[in-house]
Amino acid sequence: MNIKPLGDRVVIKLLETEETTKGGIVLPGSAKEKPQMAEVLAVGPGGMVDGKEVVMEVKVGDHVIYSKYAGTEVKMGDDEYIIVRQSDILAIVE
């Protein structure tokens, strides 16, 4: 990947989840909501952002939950990424 985020930005990629109903029917991606869980692929340096000191709390490889309508979607080749601010990340899943 060639994306290097700036400031307090984080590059994430959605985690693919295959959802099955109680009856055993597998739902295709178009029939379900977009997941809010993603993997962190790149993290910006933090530092001074909008006059405030920002310390980056996420690291590459973390699985995170982010705000539903946050970020900017970017497509590179066949892969889709989302660039969000660290403040749009709600939690780290351990």
C-alpha positions as CSV (number, residue, x, y, z in Angstrom):
1,M,0.0,0.0,0.0
2,N,1.3,3.5,-0.9
3,I,-0.9,5.6,1.3
4,K,0.8,7.6,4.0
5,P,-1.7,9.5,6.2
6,L,-0.9,13.0,7.5
7,G,-1.6,14.5,10.9
8,D,-4.1,12.6,12.9
9,R,-5.4,10.6,10.0
10,V,-5.6,6.8,10.0
11,V,-6.0,4.4,7.0
12,I,-8.4,1.5,7.6
13,K,-9.8,-1.4,5.6
14,L,-13.2,-2.9,6.4
15,L,-13.1,-6.4,7.8
16,E,-15.2,-8.7,5.6
17,T,-17.8,-10.5,7.6
18,E,-20.0,-13.2,6.2
19,E,-23.4,-13.1,7.9
20,T,-25.7,-16.0,8.3
21,T,-29.3,-15.9,9.5
22,K,-30.6,-18.2,12.2
23,G,-32.1,-20.4,9.5
24,G,-28.7,-20.9,7.8
25,I,-29.1,-18.5,4.9
26,V,-25.9,-16.6,3.9
27,L,-26.5,-12.9,3.3
28,P,-24.6,-11.3,0.4
29,G,-22.8,-8.0,1.0
30,S,-25.5,-6.0,-0.8
31,A,-28.2,-7.3,1.6
32,K,-26.6,-6.1,4.8
33,E,-25.3,-2.9,6.4
34,K,-21.8,-1.8,5.9
35,P,-19.7,-3.1,8.9
36,Q,-18.2,-0.6,11.3
37,M,-15.3,-2.8,12.2
38,A,-12.0,-2.3,10.3
39,E,-8.3,-3.0,10.5
40,V,-5.7,-0.2,10.8
41,L,-3.3,-0.3,7.9
42,A,-1.4,3.0,8.4
43,V,-1.3,5.7,11.1
44,G,-0.3,9.4,10.7
45,P,2.4,10.9,12.9
46,G,0.0,12.9,15.1
47,G,1.6,16.1,16.5
48,M,0.0,19.5,16.4
49,V,-3.4,19.4,14.7
50,D,-5.7,22.4,14.8
51,G,-3.6,23.9,17.6
52,K,-3.9,20.9,19.8
53,E,-1.4,18.2,20.6
54,V,-2.6,14.8,19.2
55,V,-1.0,11.6,20.5
56,M,-1.8,8.6,18.2
57,E,-3.4,5.8,20.3
58,V,-4.0,3.3,17.5
59,K,-1.3,1.3,15.7
60,V,-1.0,-0.7,12.6
61,G,-2.8,-4.1,12.9
62,D,-5.4,-2.9,15.5
63,H,-9.0,-3.8,14.9
64,V,-11.2,-0.8,15.5
65,I,-14.8,0.3,15.5
66,Y,-15.4,3.6,13.8
67,S,-18.2,6.1,13.3
68,K,-20.7,4.9,10.7
69,Y,-20.5,7.9,8.2
70,A,-16.9,8.9,9.0
71,G,-14.0,9.3,6.6
72,T,-13.2,9.4,3.0
73,E,-13.4,6.3,0.8
74,V,-10.4,5.7,-1.5
75,K,-10.1,3.0,-4.1
76,M,-6.6,1.9,-5.2
77,G,-6.7,-1.0,-7.7
78,D,-9.2,-3.5,-6.5
79,D,-8.9,-2.5,-2.9
80,E,-11.0,0.0,-1.0
81,Y,-9.7,2.0,2.0
82,I,-11.2,4.6,4.3
83,I,-9.2,7.5,5.7
84,V,-10.5,8.7,9.0
85,R,-9.4,11.1,11.8
86,Q,-8.4,9.3,15.0
87,S,-11.3,11.1,16.7
88,D,-13.7,9.1,14.4
89,I,-12.4,5.9,15.8
90,L,-14.7,4.9,18.7
91,A,-12.9,1.8,20.2
92,I,-10.1,-0.7,19.8
93,V,-11.3,-4.3,19.8
94,E,-9.0,-6.6,21.7
